[in-house]
Amino acid sequence: MDDDGFWRLLAEIRHDAGNDSDLTSRLLFRRLRKLDGNDIADFTRLWERIRSRLYSWPVTDAACLLLGSIEEEDLRHIQNWVISYGRETVEQVAGDPDGLVDLATDASSARAQWFDEFITEAHILVTGDWPLGHYPEGPDDLMGAHTDFSDQAAVHRRFPRLTAHRHHHPELGAPQLS
């Protein structure tokens, strides 16, 4: 499976699921189980590579602004959730994390473990082995610069759309990574 096949598969599944993230994850599992060993290994490798691209402070800061307080272990699930929306969304969020606000209507799915669990399970079913679980050439630490949430002017400059969203959703609480 190449990059185009990867993104095409995700686009088809997301379309078939009608943008329901839970259904998207289940349809992905069904489709992955039908792949051969090489294709599922390629799919998993591509997924991990793309997730490592989202492993940055700007994306993490945007997630904290969208969701409020998040746990470090939630980052993987949030990155998976973003990937499940497809190439355009990944490119948007990686290039301008403030664009994460476009997924606000589905924010309740952001921390779900569905994608990790189903990709792992499908990989094991097809290959008999556990997937690597990370992209070996990916970063060990969050890339980029962290935004100081106590500097409201800096937060507003960096994330104007998410700042506006938070203004209308005070129930989110303080943005932080714990």
Buried (B, 14 or more C-beta within 10 A) or exposed (E): BEEEEBBBBBBEBBEEBEEBBEBBBBBBBEBBBEBEEEBBBBBBBBBBBBBBBBBBBBBBBBBBBBBBEBEEEBBBBBBBBBBBBBBEBBEBBBEBBBBBBBBBEBBEBBBBBBBBBBBBBBBEEBBEEEBEEBBEEBEEEBBBEEBEBEEEEEBEEBBEBBBEBBEEEEEBEEBEBE
